[in-house]
Amino acid sequence: MSYKSEFSRDMHPSEYELEQLFEVFPYDNSWHNDVSPSFHSIAAPDGTYYTLWADAPDPRDREHNQGRWLVMQYDEEATPISDDPDYAGDSLQEALECALELIEAALIGTCGDCGATGPANTTCNSCGRGYLSAKVKPL
């Protein structure tokens, strides 16, 4: 489904917001039974992923009093890891920065030189030469 078909126009993120959020949350997972549009990140090797919830721009129209943007982590069964969001507020930039830090911390990389694994996007601790490229799977 798509946020465009599932929610009224007043709930849609702006084109500018969409350009930014699709860089971190490339999958539109909006569904009319949900409170607001939602967008998913790529999944980490363990199957966990993050969702960005986009509530109404006008605070008076929001279902919850936590802000326009919520970032939450889910397991591979689509169950929230916590009842508390990892980010809740009105700044899309802060929501995206929070999500990027969380996503990068969850990624495992593999060294192109020696094959060792470790935190993604870092220099290999085993051989000191290679770079640990992230291995991710789409949802």
N, C-alpha and C positions, 0 to 999 in steps of 0.2 A: 504494500500500500504506500501511499504518498501523503505527506502533510497537506498537499494541495487538494487532494480528493477527500481527505478524512476530517479536515478542520476548516472552520470558517476563515475567511480572509483576514479578519482582525487578529487571528492567532498565528498567522504566518510570520516567520522571521523575514527581515528585509533581504533584498538581494545582496547587499553588503555583508550582512550577518551570515548569510548562507555561504558566500565565498570563503569566509573565515572558518566557519564551523565544519565545512566539508573537508578541509585539510586535515582535521583531527578525527572527525566523526563522519566517514564517507558513506555510511549506510543509513538511509531514511527508513526507519522502522515504525513510522507513525501508524496508529490504529485508532479508529473512532471510539472504541471502548475506553481508551486511556483519557486522562484528564487533559493532556497537551501533546503536541508533536514531540517525537523523540528520534534521536540519531545515535547510531552505534559506532564505536571504534573498531579497529581490527582486534582480533582475539589474540591473547598471549598464548604461548605454548601449552599452558595448563587449561586453556579454554575460557579463562575469565576475560571479561571485556567491560568497557565503560559505556554508559549511556548519558547523553546530554538531553535533558528535558527542557523544552522551551515553553515556559508559561506565558500568559498574556502580557503584552507590553504595559498595559494599564494595571497598576497594582489593585485597583478596585475590582477588576475582573478575574483575579487569580484565585484558583482553588485553594492554594496553600499560601501561607504568609512568609515564605522562605526566600523570595526573590524571583526574578525572571528566569534565571538559569540554574539548573541543578545538575551536578555530575554525581553519578552513582555507579558502583561496581557490582557486576553480576557474575554468578558462576555459569558454567556451561549448561546448566539446566534452566537458566534465566531467572534464578532466585537471587534477590539482593543479598550481598555479602553482609551488609549492615542496614539498619533502619535509618541511620544518620547519613546524609549525603556527604561526599568528599568535598564538595563545594556547593554553596547556596548563596546566591547574591544577584546583583543587577549588572555586573560587569562580565560581558562575554569574553573579553580579553583575559580576565582573571580565571574564568572557568576553563578556558582553553589552556592556559599556562599550567593550571593545576592538573588537568587531564594529561597533558604531555609529560609532566614529571612522573605521574603515576604509571603511565603506559611504558615509558622508557625504563623505569625501574623494574617492571615485570618482564621485560624482554630478555631472552637469552641469546647470546651471539656465539658464532663459531669462527675460529681463527682460520683464515684462508691459507696460512703457511703450515701450521702444525696440527690443526684440527681440534685443538682444545676448546672448551666452552667456558663461558662466564658472562658477566653483565654485558649486554649489547652496547655497541657504539663506543667501545673502549679499546685501548691497546692490549694485546694479549699478555697476560702475566707469565705464561709458561715459556714462550720463546722471546718475548719482548719485541718481535718484529711485526707480527701480524696484527690485523684489525679484526675485532669481533663483529661481524655483520649480523644484524638481527634476522632471526627466523620467525616469521609470523604466519598465521593461517587466517584466511578470510572466514567470516561468520557463515 
